[in-house]
Amino acid sequence: MTDIIAADIGGTNARFARASLDAKGVPTLGTVRKYKVEDYPSLTACWAAFAADEKKDGSGDLPNAASIAFATAIGRDVIKLTNSNWVIRADTLAADLGMRTVRLVNDFEAVAFAVSRLPQENLPLLFGEDKPFPYDGGVTVMGPGTGLGVAMIAFDNGDPHVVATEGGHLDFAPLDHMEERILSYLRDKFLRVSTERIVSGPGLNNIYKAMATIGHERVVLMEDPELWQAALDGTDDFARRALERFCLCYGSVAGDLALAHGPHGVVLAGGLTQRMRDFLPQSGFHTRFKAKGRFESLMATVPIRCAIHDEIGLFGAAAAFREK
């Protein structure tokens, strides 16, 4: 067994856990600790809080190796998180954290590593044909959170190779008059409207406010968590309508990405997707996913699965340790 620290650093929360890797690189996670990113000036400060909490609980000193998933593109000397103010210097990070070895991965790259190791019971089918992952070909892994995470698993002779992408930053493409008006509304706020301005946690609020403005509706303004709860519970009719529009857009974007990666399979991941799991089948998600003109019959067969794991980012960060 190899003991490391796994970390999943998003725009909202930072999660840490000890992890043990077996001979096949499948991790077992220890106690998960979660911290608000906005409460700490840097990753180093947050890491120190985690180390102190571990020692306080009697877990002792940390292992000297870590695998860290970040919600941004990896590969630059200076890493700026997409949705927070933390800045990470890759060349000094191991020393800054007191580690001998630190592996860095994109957050949805980590999720894709997790998907490649999850058992079948953790990947229930939502839509399409119940087929296994391809022997050769691409599988899209995606999910809304603070932004829209996208990665690809490229299978070659049955072996999975994870590829990080920034697919959430593609331009949003409206498919009907309402979405054209939503896009126009958001252009006044953001100028360029990427897919994650709409298909993400904050995206639901963007849709909600845009639809209210377009329809001259009187609505109660809510913070993102409250709005998501009202939409999923159905306690606010207009929030529910915004969620229905969200699912249409989610399906459209998922279909576009599947075509780009090779339409062999899609895995929807993340906490919001798990919360939407029962709502997605009654929404327009799959209709939009399939609506690709001459490829509609092919898209109808593509298996779309939901990744079920309480800490998929941490699990995937740990799983990536020996692969990077």
N, C-alpha and C positions, 0 to 999 in steps of 0.2 A: 504494500500500500504506500502511496505517496500522499503526504499531507501538505496542503497549501491553504492560502486564503483566497476565496472567491469574492469578487466584488462586482456589483452591477450599479453603475453610476448613471442615473437618468437626469432629466432636467428638473424633476421635482423631488425625487427620493434617491438616497444612496443606501444600498443594501450590502451587508457583509456577512460572511459565514466561513467557518472552517470547513474544509472539504477533504475527503479521503478518496483517492482514485485507485480503482482496482487495476488488475493487469491489462484489462481491455480499455482502460481510460474512462470507465463509467463512474461518475462521482456519487458519493453519499454526503449529504450536507448535514452540518451540525446546526447549532442554534443560529437562527437568522436575526440579525439586528438591523433596524431601519432608522435612518436619520433624514431630516429635512435638509435638502441642499442649501436652502436660503438661510439656514441657521448657522452656517459655517463659512468663513471667508475663503477656504481652500480645501482641496482634497486632503492635504497633509493634516490640517486641523481636524477634519472629520475622522480621518484614520486614527489619529491620537485618541479621539473620544471612543472609538470602537475598541482600540487596544486597552484602554483604561477599563471599559465595561467588561471585557473578557477577563482581565486580571481580577477585577472586583468580584466576579462570579466564581473565581477559583480555577479558571481555565489555564492560567499560566501564560508564559511568553508565547508570542505568535510564531508559527512556522516561518522560515526565511524565504519562502517562495509565494508568489501571488499571480493570479490571473484576473485581469480587470477589464470589464466591458464598459465602454463609454458610449453615450448617446451623441456620437459625431463621427466624422470620417477619421480613420487612423492612418498613420504613415507619414505625418508631418512632424517636424522637430518640436513645434509648439502646437499643442492641441487645445482648441477653444471649444467648449461644449456648446452645442447648438442652441440649447434653451436655458442656459444658466451663465453666470459670470465666472465660473471656475476656469482657470488656465493651467494646463499641465505641460511641463517640459519633459519630453520623453527621455532625453539622454541623462537626466539627473533624478528621474522619478524613483528608481530603485534605492538610491542613496537617501533620498528625501524620506522614504518610508521605512528605511532600515531593513530592506530586503536584499537578498543575494540575487534573486531572479524575479523579474516581473514581465509577464506576457500581457500585451494590450490587444484588445479586439473591439470591433464595433458592436454596439448593443444587439443589433439584430443579426449580426454574424454569430454572436453567442447563442441567440435563440435558434438559429439554424443548426448549430452544433448540437443543441439540446434535441431538436426534432430528429436529427439523424441517429440519436441514441435512445429515444423514448420507445417503450414497448407499444405494440399495436393498440392495447386497451387505453392508452393515453392519447390516441389519435382517432377519435370517433369520426365517422363519415357524416358530413352535413348534406352534401349534394353530389350528383354525378354517380359514376359507376364505382363500385367497390373494388378497385384495383390496387395492387401494391405499388410502391415507388418503382420508377422505371429502372431497367438494367442499364440503359444509356439514355440520358436526357436530363432536362432541368426541372426542378420543382421550386415554385415560388413560396417563400415564407414571408408573411407580412402581418402587420397588425397596428391599430391605432393606439397611441398612448399620449404622452406629452407632444409628440410629433407622430409621423407615420413611418414606422420601421419597415424596411424591405431588405431581404437577402435572397440568395439563391443557393440551392444544393444541386451541383452538377454531378450526376452519376455517370461513372465511366467504368464499364465492365462490372457494375454492381457496387463499386466503391464510391462513397460520397465525398465530394470536394466542396467545401463551403466557400462561397464568394460573397464578400460584402458589397452592398450597393447603396446608393443614395436615391433610390427610386421614389421616395416620398417627396422629393423636391422637383419632380417633373411638373410641367405646366398642367393645371387642371383643364380638362376638356368638357364643356357643358354639352348635354345631349338633348335638352328641351328648352322651351322658352323660359320656364322658371329658373333653370340653372344658368341661363344666359343673364338673367336679371340678378341672380345671386352673385355671379362673377363680376358684373358691373358694379354692384354695391361694394364688394370686397376690393376691387381695384382702387376705389377711392380711398381705402384704408391702407392697402399694402403695395399698390402699384402692380407688382408681379404677384400673381396668385398661384401658388404651388398646390399640389394635391393635398398636402398636409394642412393647409389652411382650412380645408373642408373635412377631410377624412382623418380626424385626430380627436383627442379629448376636447381641446378648445374649439375644434371645428364645429361641434354640435351647437355651441353658443353662437358662432359666426353665422350658421345657417338659421338659427332661431331668430336672431336680431335682423338678419337680412329679410327673411320671410315676413316678419312683423312690419318692417319698414315698407316693403313692397306692397303688402296688403292693407296698410294703414290699420293694423291691429293693435289694440291695447293689450299689452302683455306685462307680466311681472318679470322684471330683470332678476336673474339668479346667477350665483357663482356656478362654475362648471360642475362640481360634485352634486349640488342641489338640483341642477337642471337634468343631469343624467339620471338621478334617482327618480325625479318626477316623470321623465320620459319613459323609463323602463317600467315604473309602477303603473303608468297610465293615469296618474292623478291630475295631470295637466294636459288637456286635449291639444293645446298648441305645441307643447313640448313633444308630445307623441307624434304630431305631424312633422315636426323638425327631425325626429329620429327616423321616421319613415323615409324622408328625403335623404338623410345621412346614409341609410342602408342602400338606397338606389345608387348613390355616388360611390359607396364602398364597393359594391358589386361591379360597377363600371370600371373603376380603377383596378380592381383585382383581375378582371378579364384582360385589360390592356397589358398588365404586367405579366400575366400568364402567357400571352401571345409573344411578348418580347423575350421571355426566358425559354419558351418552348412549352406548349400547353400539355404537360404530362401530369401535373398535379399542383395543388395549392394547399398550403397549410396556414390557417388563420390563427394567430397567437396573441397572447397578452391578456391582461386583466379585463379590459373593456370587452374584448371579443368573448371571453368566457361569460361575462355578465349578459351579453347579447345572444348567447347560444340558443336560448329558447325562442327569442324574437326573430332571429334571422330567417328561419324557414317560412314564417308567415309574412315576411317583408318582400320587397321587390328585388332583393339582393341577387338571387339566382337568375331572374329574368334579365336583369341588366348585365350580369356576367356573361350570359349566353349571347347577348345581342351584338354579335360581331359579324353581321352580314353573311358573306359566303362561308364563314367558319362557324356559323351557329350550331350546326349539327355536331361538329367536332367538340365545341365548347360544352355542349350538353353532357358529354361523356366524361369530362375532366373531373377526377375526384377532388373534392374540396373537403378538407378535414379541419377539425378544431384541435389545437394542442392544449391538453389539460395538464397543468402542473402549477402548483401554488407559487413556485419560485423559479420559473423557467429561465430567467436571465442569469441568476446565480448558477443554476444547474449547467447552463450552457457555457458560462464563463469558465467554470471548472473543467468541463469536458474539452474545452479548447486548449487547455494548458499544454498537453503533449503534442497537439497538432500544429502549433505555431512555432 
